[in-house]
Amino acid sequence: MTTTGEHKLAGSPGPTLRAALTLDGLNPTVLHHNPGVAQLYEAALRRGEGHISTGGPLAVTTNKTGRSPKDRFIVEDELTRGAVWWGGFNTPISPAVFAALHERMQAYAAGRELFVQDLYAGTDPQHRTSVRFVQEMAYHSLFVRNLFVRPSAEEQAAFAPDWTVLNIPSFRADPERDGVRSDTFILVDFSRRTVLVGGTEYAGENKKAMFGVLNFLLPALGVMPMHCSANVGQEGDVALFFGLSGTGKTTLSADPDRALIGDDEHGWTEDGVFNFEGGCYAKVIGLSQEAEPAIYRTTQMYGTVLENVVLRNDHSPDLNDNSLTENTRSAYPIEFIDNVVPGGMGGHPQNVVFLTADAFGVLPPLSRLSEEQMMYQFISGFTAKIPGTEQGVALPEPTFSTCFGAPFMPRHPGEYARLLAEKVRASGAKVWLVNTGWSGGRYGEGKRMSIAHTRRLINAALNGELGEGTFVREPYFDLEIPTTVPGVPTEVLNPRAAWADPAAYDVAARTLNGMFRKNFERFSDGVESSVTACMPEHT
């Protein structure tokens, strides 16, 4: 460690780093610039941030066990006023509120130990964003080092940040004084190109903050930002998998016969798709070595961050213990997975899959979507909560998350849907809706879709088997259903036929149809009438 001017510097800071930090008003006592894994382990253990688990992961417990979407604010100014879809998760604050809180954070950080990582958001050199993460916690620095794209030594030497993320978990806002909702805050200023995070140790805020930034910036460049996984087959055919938590997105995209491009966030350019990330952030509650060996293996690897995973007395991780949260996570570099695409880029998708876990037992296990239906389902972003997943949930409840990522979509959902439709139209990709939820009845009465049947259906869609098949339309959502798929019982394909009481199915289908239609009323002012009209009305 050397001393330069006001700061004790660890690593190799270079003149650009020191100038930027001085401009930002920060005055740390100790500054670690681009520390490696071993340095971050040493710092995290010294600071009491975590423990080493069996096999070598750094296991940490946070003061919050999930994101705080209601504490996220966007500065409203000339750049955002007419471009952001205000309401819902997009809450405005003034530039003055941001500036005042920023100044308070800078003063608070004076004299503290800080960790800086210079990284890229995006694997495509033409569309990546350079981000400087300035953080209070060593474990956060390891997290972003795992999750984002690390520059080469040559790129680091010339690194100039497009954005800065300042994350000080121990700094808590005063809602009355600072003009925010609680002591936790995530503030985004597109004019200053700065994100402020405080009051939460949950590392996922670092990742999702930049996802939200890209979701605002990229559409203006003709790039479609997507909350989806992506893989590629042996013939070079790319597939996208959209889906909310619990729908099987990570499991179904981790196909041993297909190489993984990325598991969560991607962009679609005029040349193809690229991963926003250089790592994975997998949910690991109930993870088994038999069902998901690749992800399970990362929970035993040095360099992985285990977040809110309970350790046994011998420091081995208990992946079935949800006493802290259901949202236990493993954050690791993507190279920890064997079958990945080097460089994190692929061509244009041939297939787009929307995954839903319908706990009402209504939607078909697989259906083919028209362009208007694709836009409708994409904007709806439907899945369902089941009893036991959250306190107070006694019956299946619908969840509608626009574009399969509502908290991180600053623009109107119709804007994203139109851009996705343009990409699909130009590429000729086929779009499928796959229900991984219940069949033969709602949750508690029917059965969960067989994972073997779901894999068979998806494989048939991806390899072109369904292209020559016969489809029929079901009446409640006007969806096209295949009449036969080898390896899948015929009665499974049509959800009404799977119910012992077809009349009960009709009631459930009409009810779910009404839920879709009521939810979609929020978006009618920003989408074409043909999209709204693609859902039949049943009362």
C-alpha positions as CSV (number, residue, x, y, z in Angstrom):
1,M,0.0,0.0,0.0
2,T,1.3,3.4,-1.0
3,T,0.5,6.9,0.0
4,T,-0.4,9.5,-2.6
5,G,-1.6,13.0,-1.6
6,E,-4.6,12.7,0.7
7,H,-5.3,9.0,0.3
8,K,-3.7,5.7,1.1
9,L,-4.1,3.8,-2.2
10,A,-4.2,0.1,-2.5
11,G,-3.8,-1.4,-6.0
12,S,-2.8,0.7,-8.9
13,P,-5.1,3.7,-9.0
14,G,-3.7,5.8,-11.8
15,P,-4.3,9.5,-12.4
16,T,-7.8,9.2,-13.9
17,L,-9.1,7.5,-10.8
18,R,-7.8,10.1,-8.4
19,A,-9.1,12.9,-10.5
20,A,-12.5,11.4,-10.8
21,L,-12.8,10.8,-7.1
22,T,-11.6,14.3,-6.3
23,L,-14.2,15.7,-8.7
24,D,-16.9,13.6,-7.0
25,G,-15.9,15.1,-3.6
26,L,-14.8,11.9,-2.0
27,N,-12.0,11.8,0.4
28,P,-11.5,8.2,1.7
29,T,-8.7,7.2,4.0
30,V,-8.0,3.9,2.3
31,L,-8.9,3.3,-1.4
32,H,-8.7,-0.1,-3.0
33,H,-8.7,0.2,-6.8
34,N,-9.6,-2.9,-8.8
35,P,-8.6,-5.4,-6.0
36,G,-8.5,-9.0,-6.9
37,V,-10.4,-12.0,-5.4
38,A,-7.8,-12.8,-2.7
39,Q,-7.6,-9.1,-1.6
40,L,-11.3,-8.8,-1.3
41,Y,-11.6,-12.1,0.7
42,E,-9.0,-10.7,3.1
43,A,-10.7,-7.4,3.4
44,A,-14.2,-9.0,3.8
45,L,-13.0,-11.3,6.6
46,R,-11.0,-8.5,8.3
47,R,-14.1,-6.3,8.3
48,G,-16.4,-9.0,9.5
49,E,-18.5,-9.1,6.4
50,G,-18.7,-12.9,6.0
51,H,-17.2,-16.3,6.5
52,I,-15.6,-18.9,4.2
53,S,-17.9,-21.7,3.4
54,T,-16.9,-25.3,2.5
55,G,-15.1,-25.3,-0.8
56,G,-14.1,-21.7,-0.5
57,P,-17.2,-19.4,-1.3
58,L,-17.5,-16.2,0.7
59,A,-20.8,-16.5,2.6
60,V,-22.5,-13.2,3.7
61,T,-25.7,-12.3,5.5
62,T,-27.3,-8.9,4.6
63,N,-29.5,-6.5,6.6
64,K,-32.1,-6.8,3.8
65,T,-32.7,-10.1,1.9
66,G,-34.1,-8.6,-1.4
67,R,-34.4,-5.6,-3.5
68,S,-36.4,-2.4,-2.5
69,P,-38.2,-1.4,-5.7
70,K,-40.4,1.1,-3.9
71,D,-37.3,2.9,-2.7
72,R,-36.0,3.5,-6.3
73,F,-36.2,7.1,-7.7
74,I,-35.3,8.7,-11.0
75,V,-34.4,12.3,-11.3
76,E,-37.0,14.1,-13.4
77,D,-35.4,16.7,-15.6
78,E,-35.3,17.6,-19.3
79,L,-33.7,14.3,-20.2
80,T,-36.3,12.1,-18.5
81,R,-39.5,14.2,-18.2
82,G,-41.1,13.1,-21.5
83,A,-39.2,9.8,-21.9
84,V,-39.9,7.9,-18.6
85,W,-43.2,6.3,-18.0
86,W,-43.9,7.9,-14.6
87,G,-46.0,5.9,-12.1
88,G,-45.7,2.4,-10.6
89,F,-42.0,1.8,-9.9
90,N,-40.8,4.9,-11.7
91,T,-41.0,7.6,-9.1
92,P,-39.6,11.1,-9.8
93,I,-37.4,13.2,-7.6
94,S,-36.0,16.6,-8.2
95,P,-32.3,17.3,-9.2
96,A,-32.0,19.3,-5.9
97,V,-33.1,16.3,-3.8
98,F,-30.5,14.1,-5.6
99,A,-27.7,16.7,-5.2
100,A,-28.4,17.2,-1.5
101,L,-28.3,13.5,-0.7
102,H,-25.2,13.0,-2.9
103,E,-23.5,15.8,-0.9
104,R,-24.4,14.1,2.4
105,M,-23.1,10.8,1.2
106,Q,-19.8,12.3,0.1
107,A,-19.4,13.9,3.5
108,Y,-20.3,10.6,5.2
109,A,-17.7,8.7,3.1
110,A,-14.9,11.0,4.1
111,G,-12.2,9.1,6.1
112,R,-13.7,5.7,5.3
113,E,-12.2,2.7,3.5
114,L,-13.6,2.3,0.0
115,F,-13.4,-0.2,-2.8
116,V,-13.4,0.7,-6.5
117,Q,-14.0,-1.6,-9.4
118,D,-13.9,-0.4,-13.1
119,L,-16.1,-2.7,-15.1
120,Y,-18.2,-3.0,-18.2
121,A,-22.0,-3.5,-18.4
122,G,-22.2,-5.5,-21.7
123,T,-20.1,-7.9,-23.6
124,D,-20.6,-6.2,-27.0
125,P,-17.8,-3.6,-27.4
126,Q,-20.1,-1.4,-29.5
127,H,-22.8,-1.2,-26.9
128,R,-21.2,-1.7,-23.5
129,T,-21.3,0.9,-20.8
130,S,-18.2,1.5,-18.6
131,V,-19.1,1.7,-14.9
132,R,-17.1,2.8,-11.9
133,F,-18.4,1.1,-8.7
134,V,-17.4,3.0,-5.6
135,Q,-18.4,0.9,-2.6
136,E,-18.1,0.6,1.2
137,M,-18.3,-3.2,1.4
138,A,-15.5,-5.5,0.2
139,Y,-18.1,-8.2,-0.6
140,H,-20.0,-5.8,-2.9
141,S,-16.8,-5.2,-4.7
142,L,-16.3,-9.0,-5.2
143,F,-20.0,-9.2,-6.2
144,V,-19.7,-6.7,-9.1
145,R,-16.4,-8.1,-10.1
146,N,-18.2,-11.5,-10.5
147,L,-21.3,-10.1,-12.2
148,F,-20.0,-7.5,-14.6
149,V,-17.5,-7.7,-17.4
150,R,-13.9,-7.2,-16.4
151,P,-11.7,-5.1,-18.7
152,S,-8.4,-6.3,-20.0
153,A,-5.2,-4.8,-18.5
154,E,-4.9,-2.5,-21.5
155,E,-8.5,-1.4,-21.2
156,Q,-8.1,-0.8,-17.5
157,A,-5.2,1.5,-18.1
158,A,-7.3,3.7,-20.4
159,F,-10.6,3.3,-18.4
160,A,-12.9,6.3,-18.4
161,P,-16.3,5.7,-16.7
162,D,-19.6,6.5,-18.4
163,W,-21.4,6.0,-15.1
164,T,-20.6,5.9,-11.4
165,V,-22.4,3.9,-8.8
166,L,-21.8,5.1,-5.2
167,N,-23.0,2.4,-2.7
168,I,-22.6,3.1,1.0
169,P,-24.9,0.7,2.9
170,S,-24.2,2.1,6.4
171,F,-25.4,5.5,5.2
172,R,-29.1,5.7,5.9
173,A,-31.4,8.5,4.7
174,D,-33.7,10.6,6.8
175,P,-36.9,10.4,4.9
176,E,-38.3,13.7,6.2
177,R,-35.0,15.5,5.5
178,D,-34.0,13.8,2.3
179,G,-37.3,13.5,0.5
180,V,-37.3,9.7,0.1
181,R,-39.6,7.0,1.3
182,S,-37.4,5.2,3.9
183,D,-33.8,5.0,5.1
184,T,-33.1,2.8,2.1
185,F,-32.7,4.5,-1.3
186,I,-31.7,3.9,-4.9
187,L,-31.5,7.2,-6.8
188,V,-30.7,7.4,-10.6
189,D,-29.7,10.6,-12.3
190,F,-29.4,10.2,-16.1
191,S,-28.0,13.7,-16.5
192,R,-25.2,13.2,-13.9
193,R,-24.8,9.6,-15.0
194,T,-24.7,8.6,-11.3
195,V,-26.5,6.1,-9.1
196,L,-26.7,6.5,-5.4
197,V,-27.4,3.5,-3.1
198,G,-27.7,3.5,0.6
199,G,-29.3,1.8,3.6
200,T,-29.2,-1.8,2.1
201,E,-26.4,-4.4,2.1
202,Y,-28.3,-6.4,-0.6
203,A,-25.8,-6.7,-3.4
204,G,-28.4,-7.2,-6.1
205,E,-29.1,-3.5,-6.1
206,N,-25.8,-2.9,-7.8
207,K,-26.8,-5.2,-10.7
208,K,-30.4,-4.1,-11.1
209,A,-29.5,-0.4,-10.9
210,M,-27.4,-0.7,-14.0
211,F,-30.0,-2.9,-15.7
212,G,-32.5,-0.1,-15.3
213,V,-30.0,2.4,-16.7
214,L,-29.4,0.3,-19.8
215,N,-33.2,-0.3,-20.2
216,F,-33.6,3.5,-20.5
217,L,-30.5,4.2,-22.7
218,L,-30.5,1.3,-25.2
219,P,-33.9,1.6,-26.9
220,A,-32.9,5.1,-28.2
221,L,-30.1,3.3,-30.0
222,G,-32.3,0.6,-31.5
223,V,-31.1,-2.0,-29.0
224,M,-33.8,-4.1,-27.2
225,P,-32.9,-4.6,-23.5
226,M,-34.3,-7.9,-22.2
227,H,-34.7,-9.6,-18.8
228,C,-34.1,-13.1,-20.2
229,S,-31.6,-15.9,-20.4
230,A,-30.1,-17.0,-23.8
231,N,-28.5,-20.1,-25.1
232,V,-27.3,-21.5,-28.5
233,G,-27.6,-24.9,-30.0
234,Q,-25.0,-26.9,-31.8
235,E,-26.2,-25.6,-35.1
236,G,-25.8,-22.0,-33.9
237,D,-29.5,-21.4,-33.3
238,V,-30.1,-18.9,-30.5
239,A,-33.1,-19.1,-28.1
240,L,-34.3,-16.5,-25.5
241,F,-36.1,-17.4,-22.3
242,F,-38.2,-14.8,-20.6
243,G,-39.7,-15.5,-17.2
244,L,-40.2,-14.3,-13.6
245,S,-38.9,-16.1,-10.5
246,G,-40.2,-19.6,-10.2
247,T,-41.0,-20.2,-13.8
248,G,-37.9,-22.3,-14.6
249,K,-35.9,-19.7,-16.6
250,T,-32.5,-20.7,-15.2
251,T,-33.2,-24.4,-15.2
252,L,-34.6,-24.7,-18.7
253,S,-32.0,-22.5,-20.3
254,A,-29.2,-24.5,-18.7
255,D,-29.4,-27.3,-21.3
256,P,-26.4,-29.6,-21.5
257,D,-26.9,-29.8,-25.3
258,R,-26.9,-26.0,-25.7
259,A,-24.2,-23.4,-24.7
260,L,-25.2,-20.6,-22.3
261,I,-24.8,-17.0,-23.5
262,G,-26.1,-15.6,-20.2
263,D,-28.8,-16.4,-17.6
264,D,-30.5,-13.1,-16.9
265,E,-30.0,-9.9,-18.9
266,H,-29.3,-9.3,-22.6
267,G,-29.5,-6.8,-25.4
268,W,-30.6,-7.5,-29.0
269,T,-28.8,-5.4,-31.6
270,E,-28.9,-5.4,-35.4
271,D,-26.2,-8.1,-35.3
272,G,-27.7,-10.4,-32.6
273,V,-27.8,-10.8,-28.9
274,F,-25.2,-10.0,-26.2
275,N,-25.0,-10.6,-22.5
276,F,-25.1,-7.5,-20.2
277,E,-23.1,-9.5,-17.6
278,G,-20.0,-11.4,-17.0
279,G,-21.5,-13.6,-14.3
280,C,-24.6,-15.2,-12.9
281,Y,-26.7,-14.5,-9.8
282,A,-28.6,-17.7,-9.3
283,K,-31.3,-18.4,-6.7
284,V,-30.2,-21.5,-4.8
285,I,-32.9,-22.3,-2.2
286,G,-33.6,-26.0,-2.6
287,L,-30.9,-26.4,-5.2
288,S,-29.8,-30.1,-5.7
289,Q,-26.7,-31.5,-7.2
290,E,-28.8,-34.0,-9.2
291,A,-31.2,-31.5,-10.8
292,E,-28.8,-28.6,-11.5
293,P,-25.2,-29.9,-11.2
294,A,-23.6,-26.9,-12.9
295,I,-25.1,-24.3,-10.6
296,Y,-24.7,-26.5,-7.5
297,R,-21.0,-26.8,-8.2
298,T,-20.6,-23.0,-8.0
299,T,-21.8,-23.1,-4.4
300,Q,-18.6,-25.1,-3.6
301,M,-16.1,-22.8,-5.5
302,Y,-13.6,-20.3,-4.3
303,G,-14.6,-16.8,-5.6
304,T,-18.3,-17.4,-5.4
305,V,-20.4,-15.1,-3.1
306,L,-23.1,-17.0,-1.2
307,E,-25.7,-14.4,-0.1
308,N,-28.0,-15.2,2.8
309,V,-27.3,-18.9,2.6
310,V,-27.3,-20.4,6.1
311,L,-24.1,-22.2,7.1
312,R,-24.1,-25.3,9.3
313,N,-21.8,-25.5,12.3
314,D,-19.1,-27.0,10.1
315,H,-19.5,-24.0,7.7
316,S,-21.0,-26.2,4.9
317,P,-24.0,-24.4,3.2
318,D,-27.5,-25.6,3.9
319,L,-29.2,-24.9,0.6
320,N,-32.6,-26.0,2.0
321,D,-32.6,-23.6,5.0
322,N,-34.9,-20.7,4.3
323,S,-34.9,-19.3,7.8
324,L,-33.2,-16.1,6.5
325,T,-35.1,-15.8,3.2
326,E,-36.4,-17.8,0.3
327,N,-34.2,-15.5,-1.8
328,T,-30.8,-17.2,-1.2
329,R,-28.3,-16.5,-4.0
330,S,-25.0,-17.6,-5.5
331,A,-23.0,-14.9,-7.4
332,Y,-20.2,-16.3,-9.6
333,P,-18.3,-15.5,-12.8
334,I,-19.9,-17.1,-15.8
335,E,-16.7,-19.1,-16.6
336,F,-17.5,-21.2,-13.5
337,I,-20.1,-22.9,-15.8
338,D,-18.5,-25.3,-18.2
339,N,-20.8,-25.0,-21.3
340,V,-20.8,-21.3,-22.0
341,V,-20.3,-19.2,-25.1
342,P,-17.0,-17.4,-24.9
343,G,-17.4,-13.7,-25.2
344,G,-21.1,-13.8,-24.3
345,M,-22.5,-13.0,-27.8
346,G,-24.7,-14.8,-30.3
347,G,-26.6,-14.3,-33.5
348,H,-30.2,-13.5,-34.0
349,P,-32.6,-15.7,-32.1
350,Q,-34.7,-18.3,-34.0
351,N,-37.0,-18.9,-31.0
352,V,-38.3,-16.7,-28.2
353,V,-39.9,-18.5,-25.2
354,F,-42.1,-16.8,-22.6
355,L,-42.3,-18.9,-19.4
356,T,-45.1,-18.7,-16.9
357,A,-46.0,-20.8,-13.9
358,D,-49.8,-20.6,-14.0
359,A,-51.1,-21.8,-10.6
360,F,-54.7,-21.6,-11.9
361,G,-54.1,-24.6,-14.2
362,V,-55.6,-22.7,-17.2
363,L,-52.9,-21.9,-19.8
364,P,-51.6,-24.6,-22.2
365,P,-48.2,-26.2,-21.6
366,L,-47.1,-24.8,-25.0
367,S,-48.7,-22.4,-27.5
368,R,-47.6,-20.5,-30.5
369,L,-48.1,-16.7,-30.4
370,S,-48.9,-14.2,-33.2
371,E,-47.1,-10.8,-33.2
372,E,-50.0,-9.1,-31.4
373,Q,-50.2,-11.9,-28.8
374,M,-46.5,-11.8,-28.3
375,M,-46.8,-8.0,-27.5
376,Y,-49.8,-8.6,-25.2
377,Q,-48.1,-11.4,-23.2
378,F,-44.8,-9.5,-23.1
379,I,-46.4,-6.4,-21.7
380,S,-48.5,-8.6,-19.3
381,G,-45.6,-10.6,-17.9
382,F,-47.8,-13.1,-16.1
383,T,-47.1,-15.7,-13.6
384,A,-48.7,-16.7,-10.3
385,K,-47.8,-16.8,-6.6
386,I,-48.6,-20.0,-4.8
387,P,-49.5,-20.5,-1.2
388,G,-46.5,-20.6,1.1
389,T,-44.2,-18.4,-1.1
390,E,-45.2,-15.3,0.8
391,Q,-46.8,-14.6,4.2
392,G,-50.6,-14.3,3.7
393,V,-50.8,-16.0,0.4
394,A,-53.5,-18.7,0.9
395,L,-54.7,-19.2,-2.7
396,P,-53.0,-18.7,-6.0
397,E,-52.6,-15.1,-6.9
398,P,-51.8,-13.5,-10.3
399,T,-48.5,-11.6,-10.7
400,F,-48.2,-9.3,-13.7
401,S,-44.7,-7.8,-14.1
402,T,-44.5,-5.8,-17.3
403,C,-41.9,-7.0,-19.8
404,F,-40.9,-9.6,-17.2
405,G,-39.1,-7.0,-15.2
406,A,-41.4,-4.1,-14.2
407,P,-39.2,-2.5,-11.5
408,F,-36.4,-1.9,-14.0
409,M,-38.3,-0.6,-17.1
410,P,-38.2,3.2,-17.1
411,R,-40.0,3.6,-20.5
412,H,-43.6,2.8,-21.4
413,P,-44.1,-1.0,-21.8
414,G,-45.5,-0.5,-25.3
415,E,-42.2,1.0,-26.4
416,Y,-40.3,-2.1,-25.4
417,A,-43.0,-4.4,-26.9
418,R,-42.9,-2.6,-30.3
419,L,-39.1,-2.8,-30.4
420,L,-39.2,-6.5,-29.6
421,A,-41.8,-7.0,-32.3
422,E,-39.5,-5.3,-34.8
423,K,-36.6,-7.6,-33.8
424,V,-38.7,-10.7,-34.1
425,R,-40.2,-9.6,-37.4
426,A,-36.8,-8.9,-38.9
427,S,-35.3,-12.2,-37.7
428,G,-38.3,-14.4,-38.4
429,A,-38.1,-15.9,-34.9
430,K,-41.0,-18.0,-33.6
431,V,-42.5,-17.0,-30.3
432,W,-43.9,-19.6,-27.8
433,L,-45.7,-19.3,-24.5
434,V,-44.8,-22.2,-22.1
435,N,-46.7,-22.9,-18.9
436,T,-44.5,-24.6,-16.3
437,G,-47.3,-24.4,-13.7
438,W,-50.3,-26.6,-13.0
439,S,-52.4,-28.9,-15.2
440,G,-55.7,-30.6,-14.5
441,G,-56.7,-28.1,-11.8
442,R,-55.3,-25.1,-9.9
443,Y,-52.6,-25.4,-7.2
444,G,-53.7,-27.9,-4.6
445,E,-56.0,-29.7,-7.0
446,G,-54.1,-30.4,-10.2
447,K,-50.4,-31.4,-10.7
448,R,-47.3,-29.4,-11.6
449,M,-46.3,-29.8,-15.2
450,S,-43.8,-32.5,-15.6
451,I,-40.3,-31.1,-16.2
452,A,-39.7,-33.9,-18.6
453,H,-42.8,-32.9,-20.6
454,T,-41.8,-29.3,-20.6
455,R,-38.3,-30.0,-21.8
456,R,-39.7,-32.2,-24.6
457,L,-42.1,-29.4,-25.7
458,I,-39.3,-26.8,-25.7
459,N,-36.9,-29.1,-27.5
460,A,-39.7,-29.7,-30.1
461,A,-40.2,-26.0,-30.5
462,L,-36.4,-25.2,-30.8
463,N,-35.5,-28.0,-33.2
464,G,-38.4,-27.2,-35.6
465,E,-40.5,-30.3,-35.0
466,L,-43.6,-28.2,-34.5
467,G,-43.2,-26.3,-37.7
468,E,-45.1,-29.0,-39.8
469,G,-47.5,-30.0,-37.0
470,T,-51.2,-29.3,-36.7
471,F,-52.4,-26.6,-34.3
472,V,-55.9,-25.8,-32.9
473,R,-57.1,-22.7,-31.1
474,E,-58.4,-22.7,-27.6
475,P,-61.3,-20.2,-27.0
476,Y,-60.3,-18.3,-23.9
477,F,-57.0,-16.7,-25.0
478,D,-57.2,-17.6,-28.7
479,L,-53.9,-19.4,-28.4
480,E,-52.6,-22.0,-30.9
481,I,-52.0,-25.4,-29.3
482,P,-50.2,-28.3,-31.1
483,T,-52.4,-31.4,-31.4
484,T,-49.5,-33.8,-31.0
485,V,-46.0,-33.7,-29.8
486,P,-44.0,-37.0,-29.6
487,G,-43.3,-37.9,-26.0
488,V,-46.1,-35.8,-24.5
489,P,-49.6,-37.3,-23.8
490,T,-52.2,-35.7,-26.0
491,E,-54.5,-34.9,-23.1
492,V,-51.7,-32.8,-21.5
493,L,-51.5,-30.5,-24.6
494,N,-55.0,-29.1,-24.2
495,P,-55.6,-27.8,-20.7
496,R,-59.3,-28.2,-20.7
497,A,-59.0,-31.9,-21.5
498,A,-56.7,-32.4,-18.5
499,W,-59.3,-31.3,-16.1
500,A,-61.7,-34.0,-14.7
501,D,-64.5,-31.4,-14.7
502,P,-64.4,-29.3,-18.0
503,A,-67.1,-26.9,-16.7
504,A,-64.8,-26.1,-13.7
505,Y,-62.0,-25.4,-16.2
506,D,-64.3,-23.0,-18.1
507,V,-65.0,-21.0,-14.9
508,A,-61.2,-20.8,-14.1
509,A,-60.4,-19.8,-17.7
510,R,-63.0,-17.0,-17.7
511,T,-61.7,-15.8,-14.4
512,L,-58.0,-15.7,-15.5
513,N,-59.0,-14.0,-18.8
514,G,-60.7,-11.3,-16.8
515,M,-57.6,-10.8,-14.7
516,F,-55.5,-10.3,-17.9
517,R,-57.9,-7.8,-19.3
518,K,-58.2,-5.8,-16.2
519,N,-54.4,-5.6,-15.8
520,F,-53.9,-4.6,-19.4
521,E,-56.2,-1.5,-19.0
522,R,-53.2,0.3,-17.6
523,F,-51.3,0.1,-20.9
524,S,-54.1,0.8,-23.4
525,D,-53.0,4.4,-24.0
526,G,-49.6,3.3,-25.2
527,V,-50.2,0.3,-27.4
528,E,-52.0,-0.4,-30.7
529,S,-55.6,-1.3,-30.6
530,S,-54.8,-4.6,-32.5
531,V,-52.7,-5.7,-29.5
532,T,-55.5,-4.9,-27.0
533,A,-58.0,-6.7,-29.2
534,C,-56.1,-9.9,-29.5
535,M,-57.4,-11.1,-26.1
536,P,-61.0,-12.4,-26.5
537,E,-63.6,-11.1,-24.0
538,H,-65.2,-13.7,-21.8
539,T,-67.6,-12.7,-19.0
